[in-house]
Amino acid sequence: MKSLMVLMLLSGASLSGVLAEEVRSAGGEEVLETPGGHPIAVLLPGAVRRTLEEKDGYVRIVVEGWVRAGAPSVQGAIPPPTFPPPIQPPAAPGPSPAAPEVSGRITLRLSSGEVRYGAGARIVLLGKAAQLEAKRVALVSSYQQESRALREEIVALEIEKRQALNSSDNFTRASQNLDAAKRRLATKQGEFQALEAKYDAREQALLEEFKVVEVSADPGGAYRVGGIVPGEYRIWATFSEGPSVYRWYRPLTVEGERGLTLDLAAGKAGDDPFLVGP
């Protein structure tokens, strides 16, 4: 009997030694006031705890440490610690308001009464209208000065060509005068074509400088320019059919989210309004 008591005491002492073993916490362990109760502390990495008892899946521990002298203490029940709320994923952005658009159709009304549509017509939306117009007006002024002189010379040479055969009673001499008038007229017409090409290049440079977006008309001549910021714009468009070239240059004001319809129609090919208009 005495031996049995000694064995039980030794066994209890051995269990007590195991339960009282000191363990250094890895951190993040919550300390509860009772098994399954409210949390009262969180062990930081390096905290030393001693196990006193195991019960229903919980371990009763003792933690020793130091606090600063004069640190405030709370009497009575210890409220549970507060933790920051979980981070919520950002809400998906809602649909943005629809930006206004400009749409229309390119229509050709021929002298025969036939109506055609400008399939593949080039349409360019131009921004910074005030700056564009200042440069365009300067270009128009230069073009008109140069072209006016050449046009007057061409008109004079056409009159000279018509009168050449009557310029002499000698048929040979009159024929020579006609040939000379034709050569001079062809030279001036070539100079005018070169002038047109020069200013066409300058016009295209301005289009590229102020272009916001460029689209082409569909087989039915319809076009659409979407996603436009409200403001002042210009619409430039051109369509070629054989030797005939049709051109348009129109002001455009976009306000709010309202869509605009701008149909472009022409009855005949004519001068380029970009270089002729005021």
DAMO-V615075 format. One record per residue. N is the residue number from 0. RES is the residue in one small letter. PSI is psi in whole degrees, 0 to 359 (NA if undefined). BURIAL is + if it has 24 or more other ideal C-beta (glycine too) atoms within 12 Angstrom, else -. Layout:
N,RES,PSI,BURIAL / N,RES,PSI,BURIAL
//
This chain:
0,m,318,- / 1,k,321,- / 2,s,321,- / 3,l,318,- / 4,m,319,- / 5,v,319,- / 6,l,318,- / 7,m,320,- / 8,l,318,- / 9,l,321,- / 10,s,317,- / 11,g,320,- / 12,a,320,- / 13,s,317,- / 14,l,320,- / 15,s,322,- / 16,g,324,- / 17,v,316,- / 18,l,329,- / 19,a,8,- / 20,e,137,- / 21,e,133,- / 22,v,136,- / 23,r,124,- / 24,s,144,+ / 25,a,354,- / 26,g,151,- / 27,g,1,- / 28,e,130,- / 29,e,137,- / 30,v,122,+ / 31,l,148,+ / 32,e,330,- / 33,t,162,- / 34,p,119,- / 35,g,7,- / 36,g,199,- / 37,h,143,- / 38,p,140,- / 39,i,348,- / 40,a,165,- / 41,v,127,- / 42,l,132,+ / 43,l,160,- / 44,p,133,- / 45,g,350,- / 46,a,136,+ / 47,v,126,- / 48,r,148,+ / 49,r,134,- / 50,t,127,- / 51,l,328,- / 52,e,146,- / 53,e,133,- / 54,k,125,- / 55,d,41,- / 56,g,4,- / 57,y,157,- / 58,v,126,- / 59,r,128,- / 60,i,164,+ / 61,v,130,- / 62,v,130,+ / 63,e,143,- / 64,g,191,- / 65,w,146,- / 66,v,159,- / 67,r,144,- / 68,a,136,- / 69,g,3,- / 70,a,136,- / 71,p,146,- / 72,s,155,- / 73,v,126,- / 74,q,150,- / 75,g,204,- / 76,a,140,- / 77,i,118,- / 78,p,153,- / 79,p,148,- / 80,p,153,- / 81,t,143,- / 82,f,149,- / 83,p,146,- / 84,p,152,- / 85,p,147,- / 86,i,123,- / 87,q,140,- / 88,p,146,- / 89,p,142,- / 90,a,144,- / 91,a,136,- / 92,p,139,- / 93,g,169,- / 94,p,133,- / 95,s,151,- / 96,p,143,- / 97,a,132,- / 98,a,149,- / 99,p,160,+ / 100,e,159,+ / 101,v,133,+ / 102,s,161,+ / 103,g,193,+ / 104,r,142,+ / 105,i,119,+ / 106,t,137,+ / 107,l,126,+ / 108,r,102,- / 109,l,162,- / 110,s,336,- / 111,s,353,- / 112,g,352,- / 113,e,141,- / 114,v,127,- / 115,r,161,+ / 116,y,144,+ / 117,g,70,+ / 118,a,126,- / 119,g,7,- / 120,a,146,+ / 121,r,125,+ / 122,i,127,+ / 123,v,128,+ / 124,l,125,+ / 125,l,135,+ / 126,g,185,+ / 127,k,57,- / 128,a,321,+ / 129,a,314,- / 130,q,320,- / 131,l,313,+ / 132,e,323,+ / 133,a,316,- / 134,k,324,+ / 135,r,317,+ / 136,v,320,- / 137,a,321,- / 138,l,319,+ / 139,v,317,+ / 140,s,315,- / 141,s,318,- / 142,y,315,+ / 143,q,322,- / 144,q,314,- / 145,e,319,- / 146,s,329,+ / 147,r,316,- / 148,a,318,- / 149,l,320,+ / 150,r,318,- / 151,e,320,- / 152,e,321,- / 153,i,319,+ / 154,v,317,- / 155,a,321,- / 156,l,327,+ / 157,e,320,- / 158,i,318,- / 159,e,321,+ / 160,k,319,+ / 161,r,329,- / 162,q,356,- / 163,a,318,+ / 164,l,338,- / 165,n,10,- / 166,s,347,- / 167,s,149,- / 168,d,341,- / 169,n,119,- / 170,f,320,- / 171,t,314,- / 172,r,320,- / 173,a,321,- / 174,s,321,- / 175,q,319,- / 176,n,322,+ / 177,l,315,+ / 178,d,320,- / 179,a,319,- / 180,a,320,+ / 181,k,318,- / 182,r,316,- / 183,r,320,- / 184,l,317,+ / 185,a,322,- / 186,t,314,- / 187,k,323,+ / 188,q,323,- / 189,g,320,- / 190,e,323,- / 191,f,320,+ / 192,q,321,- / 193,a,321,- / 194,l,316,+ / 195,e,318,- / 196,a,321,- / 197,k,315,- / 198,y,335,+ / 199,d,320,- / 200,a,320,- / 201,r,323,+ / 202,e,314,+ / 203,q,325,- / 204,a,320,- / 205,l,322,+ / 206,l,316,+ / 207,e,324,- / 208,e,323,- / 209,f,7,+ / 210,k,131,+ / 211,v,313,+ / 212,v,152,+ / 213,e,137,- / 214,v,169,+ / 215,s,146,- / 216,a,147,+ / 217,d,179,- / 218,p,337,- / 219,g,9,- / 220,g,3,+ / 221,a,146,+ / 222,y,159,+ / 223,r,132,+ / 224,v,114,+ / 225,g,172,- / 226,g,41,- / 227,i,134,+ / 228,v,136,- / 229,p,141,- / 230,g,189,- / 231,e,131,- / 232,y,175,+ / 233,r,143,+ / 234,i,125,+ / 235,w,132,+ / 236,a,153,+ / 237,t,148,+ / 238,f,132,+ / 239,s,138,- / 240,e,99,- / 241,g,226,- / 242,p,350,- / 243,s,133,- / 244,v,124,+ / 245,y,135,+ / 246,r,150,+ / 247,w,146,+ / 248,y,110,+ / 249,r,146,+ / 250,p,155,+ / 251,l,127,+ / 252,t,122,- / 253,v,124,+ / 254,e,138,- / 255,g,220,- / 256,e,13,- / 257,r,130,- / 258,g,153,- / 259,l,148,+ / 260,t,125,- / 261,l,97,+ / 262,d,140,+ / 263,l,117,+ / 264,a,151,+ / 265,a,146,+ / 266,g,339,- / 267,k,159,- / 268,a,151,- / 269,g,193,- / 270,d,158,- / 271,d,114,+ / 272,p,339,+ / 273,f,326,+ / 274,l,355,+ / 275,v,326,- / 276,g,162,- / 277,p,NA,-
//
